[in-house]
Amino acid sequence: MNNDIETIYEAIYNQILHYQNQLEAILCQNSDTLQEEEQEQFNRMSIALQASKDILENMLTPGKKLNFIYEKGMFSLEMFDEK
């Protein structure tokens, strides 16, 4: 694989992990004091980061459909054939 592509892939993946760790630390420190809106934001960010990581980890080829299932919900991603 092109070294530049591999470098940016690793940088993006590591940044996602960094943000996931930051979110977990915030939750551990503030779990009892989070307002409803903050809890909702936390949930959305957590799912978005996990989904981003899962998409990076899976091969996406035309015609493939992936289902991502999480504790708080799921989503599907389908890659269409290029025509």
C-alpha positions, 0 to 999 in steps of 0.5 A: 500500500502507498506509504502516504495512504498508510500514514494517514490511515494510521493517523486517523485511526489513532485520532479516533482512539484518542477521542474515544479515550477522552470521552471515556475519561470524561464519562468516568469523571462526570457520570453522576453530573451529566445533564440529559443533553450532555448524555445525549451528546456523549452517546452520539459522539461515542457511536460516531467514533465507534462507527468511524473505527468500524468502517476503517476496519472493514473492507468496503467493496461494491455490493457489500452490506455491513450492519453495525450493532451497538448497545444503543442502536445499529445502522447499516451501510451498503456500498453500491456498484459503480455504474 
